[in-house]
Amino acid sequence: MTDYAKRRLLTIVSETAIESRLVADIERLGAHGYTVTDARGKGHRGVRSSAWEANSNIRIEVVCDEATADTIAEHLRTHYYADFAMILFISEVAVLRSEKF
């Protein structure tokens, strides 16, 4: 039987233009790592494609403990939601090698 640890998966979809700011905040607020991928789709601000960098989106995923996820989520809500296209959602996940998160 493998022992899994519960962690939070924080998923952020936002504008490519603020990637470096988001990554710096995520690290400063306690995350041990993150994954960034290109993202495209449609939402209330219309279709977002990755073909033109000024109009493209990224998806940042962070696996962390509950307190870190809450801290990051509150910071993003407070400092970015009013001025940038951004969605954020949090899921509970089971991980191996929990010391990495």
C-alpha positions in Angstrom: 0.0 0.0 0.0 1.4 3.4 -1.0 1.0 6.3 1.3 -0.3 9.4 -0.3 -0.3 12.9 1.3 -3.1 15.4 0.7 -2.0 18.7 -0.9 -3.7 21.5 -2.8 -3.4 22.0 -6.6 -3.7 25.7 -7.3 -4.4 26.4 -11.0 -4.0 29.9 -12.4 -5.0 30.9 -15.9 -3.9 34.4 -16.8 -2.2 36.7 -19.2 1.3 35.8 -20.5 2.4 39.4 -20.0 2.4 39.0 -16.2 4.1 35.6 -16.0 7.3 36.8 -14.4 5.4 38.8 -11.8 3.1 35.8 -11.0 6.1 33.4 -10.7 8.0 35.8 -8.4 4.9 36.1 -6.2 4.3 32.4 -6.1 7.9 31.7 -5.0 8.0 34.6 -2.5 4.7 33.3 -0.9 6.1 29.9 -0.2 5.6 27.5 -3.1 8.4 25.1 -3.7 7.8 24.9 -7.4 5.3 25.4 -10.2 4.6 24.4 -13.8 3.8 26.9 -16.6 2.1 25.9 -19.9 0.6 27.9 -22.7 -3.2 28.0 -22.6 -6.0 29.0 -24.9 -9.7 29.0 -24.7 -12.8 31.1 -24.4 -14.3 33.0 -21.5 -16.2 36.1 -20.7 -13.5 38.2 -22.3 -13.8 36.3 -25.5 -11.4 33.8 -27.3 -7.8 33.8 -26.1 -5.4 32.3 -28.5 -1.7 31.5 -28.1 -0.9 32.7 -31.6 -0.2 36.3 -30.6 1.9 36.7 -27.5 0.2 40.0 -26.4 -3.1 38.2 -26.4 -2.0 34.8 -25.1 -2.6 33.0 -21.8 -0.6 30.8 -19.5 -1.7 28.1 -17.0 0.4 27.9 -13.8 0.0 24.9 -11.6 1.3 24.8 -8.0 1.1 21.9 -5.7 1.5 23.0 -2.1 0.0 22.8 1.4 -3.4 24.3 2.2 -1.9 27.4 4.0 0.3 28.3 1.0 -2.5 27.8 -1.5 -4.8 30.1 0.6 -2.0 32.7 0.9 -1.3 32.7 -2.9 -5.0 32.8 -3.8 -5.7 35.7 -1.5 -2.7 37.6 -2.9 -3.7 37.1 -6.5 -7.3 38.1 -5.8 -6.2 41.3 -4.0 -3.4 42.3 -6.4 -4.4 41.1 -9.9 -8.1 40.3 -10.3 -9.2 43.9 -10.8 -6.8 44.6 -13.6 -6.0 41.3 -15.4 -7.8 38.5 -17.0 -7.3 35.7 -14.5 -9.1 32.7 -13.1 -8.0 30.6 -10.3 -9.2 27.3 -8.9 -8.0 25.0 -6.1 -8.4 21.2 -5.9 -7.4 18.6 -3.4 -4.8 16.2 -4.7 -3.0 13.1 -3.4 0.8 13.1 -4.0 3.7 10.8 -3.5 7.0 12.3 -2.2 5.1 14.8 -0.1 8.3 16.4 1.1 8.6 18.1 -2.3 5.4 20.1 -1.7 
